[in-house]
Every structure is written in structure tokens, then in C-alpha cells.
Amino acid sequence: MLTTTQAFDKFRRRLELSETEEKDAAKRQKDVRECIRECFDLTRDFLSGSYRRHTKTKPLKDVDVMFVLGEKERWRRAKPPIEMLEAFEKCLKKAYSEPGQVVIGRRSVTVEFEKNYYPEGHEGKVLSIDAVPAFESGNNEYEISDKVTGTWIKTNPETHREQATAKNKQLDGHWVPLVKMVKAWNRANEKPIKPSFLIEVMAEELVEPPFSNYADEVRNLLAALEANIHRAWADPAGLGPPVSDQMTPELVNSARKALQEAQRKAALARRAEETGRKGDALALWREILGDYFPLS
């Protein structure tokens, strides 16, 4: 029977991308890139978001590819942002024509490949790619369309990546796996915290060295998230709207309840481990963190 420490180490490794997923991600994002290139004048396109920051959880979904539009497309910048997203949608539907396969999101257009949540031990494929239209605005900054606000907002994905890398180094490489574990909790519990990037932003401030062990650090982070979920959390790059702008008072209350329940179960898991009931401890952690958490 695994100890909790051994199970968390196995969980950490399970959350790392497999060679199959890496290859599938490379192929599928290549196909999406080629599709967009046929429709638009681009200066460059590149991976961004949590995939680029290595904080993406499994199953691999919403892999962000940013498409920087060239001068021939500059006229679109004067149009409402939704028109830019609709243009991407129209383009992608030429290649991905199944009903519901191409969907406009808040700041991107999603191409869905698979909708299944893969079971334990399965090397899953990439479930979806998010195509993000953008215009350069200088200093590694970009403007992207925001359907909700109806505006073009600034972002700097390189700053986000640098900050995540620095924090991970400060925690001796433990911060990224910790964030992925709490994101796994979020996904397993119907995403009470939206967007998942908010977990990263909060964890940059709330997690401090020294690192103890994953079980304790997950419990501590869940408690810290509960205590601070009501706050407004700014874009780490200081450019766009607050990362927490989706968290209405109703969603904050729902998130608090979900975090409290996770902490309750985590306390029971700790007690079970301390009293020699290893199987019960692992079962509780799986309830908290989802099906990728091992029982053996």
C-alpha cells in the first residue's frame, strides 16, 4: 500500500505530459496553425498560456496558440473584437466542420478534438486547441480581443512565463507541480475557480518557501485560496483587466464552499494516514484531487 507521500509523488509524475501527449500536441497545434495561416496575414504564431508555462493539467485541454496578425489585417483592429473572433471561427470551420467542434470563447476560438475525460493510466490526447488572435503593441505586449468586455485588452505572455519560472525556482521546482495539483482539484470539482489561471496568480503570492511536502502544501494552498478568493487579483503583467473578473459574489461563495469541503476531506485524510488507514487516506485524496490521484 502506498503512503500518502509516495502517492503524491506518483500523482506528480502522472500530471507530467507523456511523450504521446507531447507528440499529439505538436501535431494538432501544427494543423491549427496551418489552417489560420491560409486565411490571415501573420507575423508569427507561438504557444502561450499554461502549456507554455508548464502549468497545464491533464487531460490536456485548451492549449493556447497566439496568432500575431500582420499589417494586412490591421484594419480589423478598428472593428469590434467579436468580429475578429468570428473571422477566426469562419476560417477554422473550413477544416474542422463537425457540429460544435469550433466554438468562440472569451478571448479565443476553440477547436475541440476529443470530449472524453480519459480514465486512469490512459495516455490522453490533446482535447482542444485555443486560437488567440492578437496584434503587436510593442515591448513584447499584445492586444487581444475580449468578447465579454467588448474591448481589445493588452497582455504580455512572456512576463507571465518569466514570473512563473522565477516562482518555481524559488520553491526548488515544487511550485509548478503544486499548482497543477490544485488545478486538478479545480477541474475535478467543476471549476469553482474561474479561470484556472487565477489559481496560478494567487499561488504566486500565497505560496512561500520553504516547501514541506505536497500533502501539507496542497492543504495550505487550499486554505489560503479560501481566505483570499474574495480579493481582486490583478493581471501580473499589469496590463489587462483583473484575472479575477469572472468571480462574482455568487461564484466566490461557491468557491469558498468547495474549498472548505476539500479542506475537510484533507483533514480526514491526514487523520487516516496518522492512524494507519492508508487506503482510506488515498481514497479521500482521490475524492479531492480527481482520478489521476493513485490508489496503488
DRENNU-548383 format. One record per residue (C-alpha): residue number from 1; chain; x, y negated, z negated. Coordinates in Angstrom, 2 decimals. Example, Ala and Ser with C-alpha at 12.3 -4.5 7.8 and 13.67 -1.06 7.14 Angstrom:
BEGIN
+------+-------+---------+---------+---------+
! resi ! chain !       u !       v !       w !
+------+-------+---------+---------+---------+
!    1 !     A !   12.30 !    4.50 !   -7.80 !
!    2 !     A !   13.67 !    1.06 !   -7.14 !
+------+-------+---------+---------+---------+
// end
This chain:
BEGIN
+------+-------+---------+---------+---------+
! resi ! chain !       u !       v !       w !
+------+-------+---------+---------+---------+
!    1 !     A !    0.00 !    0.00 !    0.00 !
!    2 !     A !    1.32 !   -3.42 !    0.95 !
!    3 !     A !    1.93 !   -6.01 !   -1.70 !
!    4 !     A !    0.48 !   -9.46 !   -1.13 !
!    5 !     A !    3.95 !  -10.79 !   -0.32 !
!    6 !     A !    4.52 !   -8.04 !    2.25 !
!    7 !     A !    1.07 !   -8.59 !    3.75 !
!    8 !     A !    1.67 !  -12.32 !    4.16 !
!    9 !     A !    4.98 !  -11.65 !    5.88 !
!   10 !     A !    3.23 !   -9.28 !    8.28 !
!   11 !     A !    0.47 !  -11.85 !    8.76 !
!   12 !     A !    3.07 !  -14.49 !    9.60 !
!   13 !     A !    4.55 !  -12.23 !   12.27 !
!   14 !     A !    1.13 !  -11.39 !   13.67 !
!   15 !     A !    0.41 !  -15.06 !   14.20 !
!   16 !     A !    3.52 !  -15.44 !   16.35 !
!   17 !     A !    2.90 !  -15.25 !   20.08 !
!   18 !     A !    3.70 !  -11.93 !   21.71 !
!   19 !     A !    5.58 !  -11.54 !   24.97 !
!   20 !     A !    2.28 !  -10.63 !   26.62 !
!   21 !     A !    0.68 !  -13.88 !   25.46 !
!   22 !     A !    3.69 !  -15.95 !   26.46 !
!   23 !     A !    3.59 !  -14.49 !   29.97 !
!   24 !     A !   -0.16 !  -14.87 !   30.26 !
!   25 !     A !    0.03 !  -18.47 !   29.07 !
!   26 !     A !    2.72 !  -19.20 !   31.66 !
!   27 !     A !    0.66 !  -17.69 !   34.48 !
!   28 !     A !   -2.65 !  -19.25 !   33.58 !
!   29 !     A !   -1.35 !  -22.74 !   32.96 !
!   30 !     A !    0.60 !  -22.48 !   36.24 !
!   31 !     A !   -2.63 !  -21.66 !   38.08 !
!   32 !     A !   -4.47 !  -24.59 !   36.48 !
!   33 !     A !   -1.57 !  -26.93 !   37.28 !
!   34 !     A !   -1.56 !  -25.91 !   40.92 !
!   35 !     A !   -5.30 !  -26.49 !   41.14 !
!   36 !     A !   -5.06 !  -30.03 !   39.73 !
!   37 !     A !   -2.05 !  -30.85 !   41.91 !
!   38 !     A !   -4.10 !  -30.09 !   45.02 !
!   39 !     A !   -6.70 !  -32.69 !   44.03 !
!   40 !     A !   -4.72 !  -35.54 !   42.48 !
!   41 !     A !   -1.53 !  -37.56 !   42.83 !
!   42 !     A !    0.57 !  -36.71 !   39.77 !
!   43 !     A !    3.89 !  -37.95 !   38.46 !
!   44 !     A !    4.31 !  -34.98 !   36.13 !
!   45 !     A !    2.43 !  -32.41 !   34.08 !
!   46 !     A !    3.56 !  -30.76 !   30.86 !
!   47 !     A !    2.48 !  -28.68 !   27.89 !
!   48 !     A !    1.35 !  -30.64 !   24.87 !
!   49 !     A !   -0.76 !  -30.19 !   21.74 !
!   50 !     A !   -0.37 !  -27.44 !   19.18 !
!   51 !     A !    1.06 !  -25.00 !   21.73 !
!   52 !     A !    3.96 !  -27.38 !   22.30 !
!   53 !     A !    4.33 !  -27.95 !   18.54 !
!   54 !     A !    4.27 !  -24.17 !   17.90 !
!   55 !     A !    1.29 !  -24.50 !   15.55 !
!   56 !     A !   -1.24 !  -22.80 !   17.83 !
!   57 !     A !   -3.09 !  -19.91 !   16.19 !
!   58 !     A !   -4.28 !  -16.62 !   17.61 !
!   59 !     A !   -6.27 !  -15.77 !   19.59 !
!   60 !     A !   -4.61 !  -18.24 !   21.91 !
!   61 !     A !   -7.21 !  -20.82 !   22.90 !
!   62 !     A !   -7.27 !  -24.42 !   24.16 !
!   63 !     A !   -3.67 !  -24.57 !   25.40 !
!   64 !     A !   -3.19 !  -28.24 !   26.33 !
!   65 !     A !   -1.62 !  -29.29 !   29.62 !
!   66 !     A !   -1.30 !  -33.05 !   30.14 !
!   67 !     A !   -1.51 !  -34.32 !   33.72 !
!   68 !     A !    0.06 !  -37.74 !   34.26 !
!   69 !     A !   -1.67 !  -39.41 !   37.19 !
!   70 !     A !    0.29 !  -41.37 !   39.80 !
!   71 !     A !   -0.20 !  -44.76 !   41.44 !
!   72 !     A !   -2.70 !  -43.46 !   43.99 !
!   73 !     A !   -5.00 !  -42.60 !   41.10 !
!   74 !     A !   -4.51 !  -45.85 !   39.18 !
!   75 !     A !   -7.88 !  -47.18 !   40.36 !
!   76 !     A !   -9.55 !  -44.57 !   38.17 !
!   77 !     A !   -8.21 !  -46.32 !   35.06 !
!   78 !     A !  -10.73 !  -49.12 !   35.59 !
!   79 !     A !  -13.62 !  -46.64 !   35.62 !
!   80 !     A !  -15.45 !  -45.20 !   32.58 !
!   81 !     A !  -13.42 !  -42.35 !   31.05 !
!   82 !     A !  -16.17 !  -39.83 !   31.65 !
!   83 !     A !  -15.70 !  -40.27 !   35.41 !
!   84 !     A !  -12.08 !  -39.15 !   35.09 !
!   85 !     A !  -13.14 !  -36.05 !   33.22 !
!   86 !     A !  -15.86 !  -35.36 !   35.77 !
!   87 !     A !  -13.31 !  -35.63 !   38.59 !
!   88 !     A !  -11.13 !  -33.00 !   36.86 !
!   89 !     A !  -14.20 !  -30.84 !   36.32 !
!   90 !     A !  -15.14 !  -31.01 !   40.01 !
!   91 !     A !  -11.61 !  -30.09 !   41.04 !
!   92 !     A !  -11.31 !  -27.14 !   38.66 !
!   93 !     A !  -14.68 !  -25.72 !   39.62 !
!   94 !     A !  -13.33 !  -25.13 !   43.11 !
!   95 !     A !  -11.04 !  -22.47 !   41.70 !
!   96 !     A !  -12.99 !  -21.42 !   38.60 !
!   97 !     A !  -16.58 !  -21.09 !   39.75 !
!   98 !     A !  -18.19 !  -18.74 !   37.22 !
!   99 !     A !  -21.08 !  -20.37 !   35.32 !
!  100 !     A !  -19.85 !  -22.10 !   32.18 !
!  101 !     A !  -16.18 !  -21.43 !   32.97 !
!  102 !     A !  -15.28 !  -25.12 !   33.32 !
!  103 !     A !  -16.50 !  -27.40 !   30.52 !
!  104 !     A !  -15.92 !  -31.10 !   29.82 !
!  105 !     A !  -14.65 !  -31.68 !   26.30 !
!  106 !     A !  -13.95 !  -34.86 !   24.39 !
!  107 !     A !  -10.59 !  -35.65 !   25.98 !
!  108 !     A !  -10.00 !  -32.77 !   28.35 !
!  109 !     A !  -11.63 !  -30.31 !   30.70 !
!  110 !     A !  -11.51 !  -26.71 !   29.52 !
!  111 !     A !  -11.11 !  -23.68 !   31.74 !
!  112 !     A !  -12.29 !  -20.58 !   29.88 !
!  113 !     A !  -10.85 !  -17.22 !   30.86 !
!  114 !     A !  -11.93 !  -14.95 !   28.01 !
!  115 !     A !  -14.57 !  -15.40 !   25.32 !
!  116 !     A !  -13.83 !  -12.36 !   23.19 !
!  117 !     A !  -12.22 !  -12.55 !   19.77 !
!  118 !     A !   -9.62 !   -9.83 !   20.03 !
!  119 !     A !   -9.53 !   -7.13 !   17.33 !
!  120 !     A !   -6.67 !   -6.29 !   15.02 !
!  121 !     A !   -3.50 !   -5.11 !   16.74 !
!  122 !     A !   -4.53 !   -6.37 !   20.19 !
!  123 !     A !   -2.12 !   -8.49 !   22.16 !
!  124 !     A !   -4.68 !  -11.01 !   23.34 !
!  125 !     A !   -4.62 !  -13.06 !   26.47 !
!  126 !     A !   -4.95 !  -16.81 !   26.74 !
!  127 !     A !   -8.62 !  -17.59 !   26.22 !
!  128 !     A !   -8.65 !  -21.11 !   27.67 !
!  129 !     A !   -6.58 !  -23.97 !   29.06 !
!  130 !     A !   -7.38 !  -27.65 !   28.39 !
!  131 !     A !   -6.53 !  -30.00 !   31.26 !
!  132 !     A !   -5.89 !  -33.51 !   29.89 !
!  133 !     A !   -5.86 !  -36.40 !   32.40 !
!  134 !     A !   -3.51 !  -39.23 !   31.42 !
!  135 !     A !   -1.91 !  -42.46 !   32.61 !
!  136 !     A !    1.55 !  -43.61 !   31.55 !
!  137 !     A !    1.67 !  -46.74 !   29.43 !
!  138 !     A !    5.41 !  -46.84 !   28.61 !
!  139 !     A !    7.69 !  -45.65 !   25.78 !
!  140 !     A !    6.52 !  -42.04 !   26.03 !
!  141 !     A !    2.98 !  -43.28 !   25.44 !
!  142 !     A !   -0.04 !  -42.29 !   27.49 !
!  143 !     A !   -3.64 !  -43.32 !   27.82 !
!  144 !     A !   -6.20 !  -40.52 !   27.86 !
!  145 !     A !   -9.95 !  -40.57 !   28.37 !
!  146 !     A !  -12.20 !  -40.21 !   25.33 !
!  147 !     A !  -15.77 !  -39.17 !   26.14 !
!  148 !     A !  -17.06 !  -39.85 !   22.62 !
!  149 !     A !  -15.80 !  -43.42 !   22.24 !
!  150 !     A !  -16.16 !  -44.20 !   25.95 !
!  151 !     A !  -12.66 !  -45.73 !   25.95 !
!  152 !     A !   -9.14 !  -44.97 !   27.05 !
!  153 !     A !   -7.05 !  -44.23 !   23.96 !
!  154 !     A !   -3.29 !  -44.18 !   23.53 !
!  155 !     A !   -1.34 !  -41.14 !   22.42 !
!  156 !     A !    2.27 !  -40.05 !   22.08 !
!  157 !     A !    2.54 !  -36.25 !   22.05 !
!  158 !     A !    6.33 !  -36.44 !   21.72 !
!  159 !     A !    6.02 !  -38.30 !   18.41 !
!  160 !     A !    3.58 !  -35.66 !   17.17 !
!  161 !     A !    6.02 !  -32.90 !   18.14 !
!  162 !     A !    9.00 !  -34.64 !   16.53 !
!  163 !     A !    7.13 !  -35.17 !   13.27 !
!  164 !     A !    6.01 !  -31.54 !   13.11 !
!  165 !     A !    9.56 !  -30.35 !   13.85 !
!  166 !     A !   11.00 !  -32.56 !   11.12 !
!  167 !     A !    8.47 !  -31.35 !    8.55 !
!  168 !     A !    9.12 !  -27.74 !    9.45 !
!  169 !     A !   12.84 !  -28.29 !    8.98 !
!  170 !     A !   12.23 !  -29.94 !    5.61 !
!  171 !     A !   10.39 !  -26.78 !    4.50 !
!  172 !     A !   13.13 !  -24.48 !    5.88 !
!  173 !     A !   10.92 !  -23.18 !    8.68 !
!  174 !     A !    7.97 !  -22.30 !    6.43 !
!  175 !     A !    5.71 !  -25.25 !    7.28 !
!  176 !     A !    4.66 !  -24.10 !   10.78 !
!  177 !     A !    3.63 !  -20.59 !    9.62 !
!  178 !     A !    1.77 !  -22.12 !    6.66 !
!  179 !     A !   -0.18 !  -24.46 !    8.94 !
!  180 !     A !   -1.01 !  -21.58 !   11.28 !
!  181 !     A !   -2.32 !  -19.56 !    8.33 !
!  182 !     A !   -4.64 !  -22.34 !    7.20 !
!  183 !     A !   -5.74 !  -22.89 !   10.79 !
!  184 !     A !   -6.57 !  -19.17 !   10.85 !
!  185 !     A !   -8.77 !  -19.75 !    7.79 !
!  186 !     A !  -10.44 !  -22.65 !    9.59 !
!  187 !     A !  -11.17 !  -20.59 !   12.69 !
!  188 !     A !  -12.37 !  -17.57 !   10.68 !
!  189 !     A !  -14.84 !  -19.82 !    8.86 !
!  190 !     A !  -16.40 !  -21.53 !   11.89 !
!  191 !     A !  -14.05 !  -24.53 !   11.81 !
!  192 !     A !  -15.30 !  -26.63 !    8.88 !
!  193 !     A !  -12.35 !  -28.98 !    9.53 !
!  194 !     A !  -12.50 !  -30.67 !   12.94 !
!  195 !     A !  -10.29 !  -30.99 !   14.88 !
!  196 !     A !   -7.76 !  -28.37 !   13.79 !
!  197 !     A !   -5.06 !  -31.00 !   14.41 !
!  198 !     A !   -6.38 !  -32.70 !   11.28 !
!  199 !     A !   -5.03 !  -29.78 !    9.24 !
!  200 !     A !   -1.56 !  -30.46 !   10.64 !
!  201 !     A !   -1.80 !  -34.18 !    9.94 !
!  202 !     A !   -2.91 !  -33.59 !    6.36 !
!  203 !     A !   -0.31 !  -30.87 !    5.79 !
!  204 !     A !    2.50 !  -33.21 !    6.84 !
!  205 !     A !    1.70 !  -35.41 !    3.85 !
!  206 !     A !    0.36 !  -32.88 !    1.36 !
!  207 !     A !    2.95 !  -30.08 !    1.59 !
!  208 !     A !    6.22 !  -30.84 !   -0.15 !
!  209 !     A !    9.38 !  -28.81 !   -0.85 !
!  210 !     A !   10.43 !  -26.60 !   -2.45 !
!  211 !     A !    8.49 !  -23.81 !   -0.78 !
!  212 !     A !    7.46 !  -20.98 !   -3.13 !
!  213 !     A !    5.64 !  -18.18 !   -1.31 !
!  214 !     A !    2.88 !  -18.07 !    1.29 !
!  215 !     A !    0.09 !  -16.89 !   -1.03 !
!  216 !     A !    0.71 !  -19.72 !   -3.50 !
!  217 !     A !    1.31 !  -22.31 !   -0.80 !
!  218 !     A !   -1.91 !  -21.38 !    1.02 !
!  219 !     A !   -3.83 !  -21.74 !   -2.25 !
!  220 !     A !   -2.15 !  -25.07 !   -2.96 !
!  221 !     A !   -2.84 !  -26.41 !    0.52 !
!  222 !     A !   -6.50 !  -25.36 !    0.37 !
!  223 !     A !   -6.83 !  -27.27 !   -2.91 !
!  224 !     A !   -5.04 !  -30.31 !   -1.50 !
!  225 !     A !   -7.24 !  -30.31 !    1.58 !
!  226 !     A !  -10.35 !  -30.22 !   -0.59 !
!  227 !     A !   -9.12 !  -33.16 !   -2.67 !
!  228 !     A !   -8.25 !  -35.26 !    0.38 !
!  229 !     A !  -10.70 !  -34.25 !    3.11 !
!  230 !     A !  -12.79 !  -37.38 !    2.45 !
!  231 !     A !   -9.94 !  -39.72 !    3.42 !
!  232 !     A !   -9.47 !  -41.39 !    6.78 !
!  233 !     A !   -6.40 !  -39.82 !    8.39 !
!  234 !     A !   -4.69 !  -41.98 !   10.99 !
!  235 !     A !   -3.06 !  -40.84 !   14.21 !
!  236 !     A !    0.54 !  -40.00 !   13.12 !
!  237 !     A !    1.84 !  -41.91 !   16.15 !
!  238 !     A !   -0.14 !  -44.99 !   15.06 !
!  239 !     A !   -1.85 !  -45.33 !   18.44 !
!  240 !     A !   -5.20 !  -43.62 !   18.75 !
!  241 !     A !   -8.31 !  -43.50 !   16.58 !
!  242 !     A !   -8.21 !  -41.68 !   13.23 !
!  243 !     A !   -7.67 !  -37.96 !   13.62 !
!  244 !     A !  -10.44 !  -37.51 !   11.05 !
!  245 !     A !  -13.07 !  -39.42 !   13.00 !
!  246 !     A !  -15.18 !  -36.30 !   13.58 !
!  247 !     A !  -15.55 !  -35.68 !    9.84 !
!  248 !     A !  -18.90 !  -37.22 !    9.00 !
!  249 !     A !  -20.02 !  -37.26 !    5.33 !
!  250 !     A !  -22.08 !  -34.14 !    6.05 !
!  251 !     A !  -19.09 !  -32.32 !    7.56 !
!  252 !     A !  -16.87 !  -33.44 !    4.68 !
!  253 !     A !  -19.31 !  -31.88 !    2.21 !
!  254 !     A !  -19.47 !  -28.67 !    4.23 !
!  255 !     A !  -15.67 !  -28.52 !    4.43 !
!  256 !     A !  -15.37 !  -29.02 !    0.67 !
!  257 !     A !  -17.74 !  -26.13 !    0.02 !
!  258 !     A !  -15.82 !  -23.87 !    2.41 !
!  259 !     A !  -12.50 !  -24.86 !    0.81 !
!  260 !     A !  -13.88 !  -24.26 !   -2.67 !
!  261 !     A !  -15.10 !  -20.81 !   -1.67 !
!  262 !     A !  -11.70 !  -19.97 !   -0.18 !
!  263 !     A !  -10.00 !  -21.05 !   -3.40 !
!  264 !     A !  -12.41 !  -18.95 !   -5.47 !
!  265 !     A !  -11.59 !  -15.87 !   -3.44 !
!  266 !     A !   -7.87 !  -16.67 !   -3.55 !
!  267 !     A !   -8.02 !  -16.79 !   -7.36 !
!  268 !     A !   -9.75 !  -13.40 !   -7.38 !
!  269 !     A !   -7.10 !  -12.05 !   -5.00 !
!  270 !     A !   -4.35 !  -13.24 !   -7.30 !
!  271 !     A !   -6.01 !  -11.59 !  -10.30 !
!  272 !     A !   -6.45 !   -8.36 !   -8.35 !
!  273 !     A !   -2.75 !   -8.38 !   -7.42 !
!  274 !     A !   -1.71 !   -9.05 !  -11.02 !
!  275 !     A !   -3.82 !   -6.14 !  -12.30 !
!  276 !     A !   -2.50 !   -3.65 !   -9.75 !
!  277 !     A !   -5.53 !   -3.65 !   -7.42 !
!  278 !     A !   -3.51 !   -4.28 !   -4.29 !
!  279 !     A !   -6.20 !   -3.10 !   -1.90 !
!  280 !     A !   -8.77 !   -5.45 !   -3.40 !
!  281 !     A !   -6.30 !   -8.34 !   -3.16 !
!  282 !     A !   -5.64 !   -7.69 !    0.51 !
!  283 !     A !   -9.34 !   -7.34 !    1.28 !
!  284 !     A !  -10.03 !  -10.72 !   -0.32 !
!  285 !     A !   -7.22 !  -12.38 !    1.61 !
!  286 !     A !   -8.63 !  -10.95 !    4.83 !
!  287 !     A !  -12.03 !  -12.43 !    3.96 !
!  288 !     A !  -10.29 !  -15.79 !    3.56 !
!  289 !     A !   -7.89 !  -15.74 !    6.49 !
!  290 !     A !   -9.58 !  -13.56 !    9.08 !
!  291 !     A !   -9.00 !  -10.30 !   10.91 !
!  292 !     A !   -5.32 !  -10.88 !   11.67 !
!  293 !     A !   -4.52 !  -10.53 !    7.97 !
!  294 !     A !   -3.31 !   -6.93 !    7.47 !
!  295 !     A !   -4.76 !   -4.37 !    5.09 !
!  296 !     A !   -1.96 !   -1.89 !    5.60 !
+------+-------+---------+---------+---------+
// end
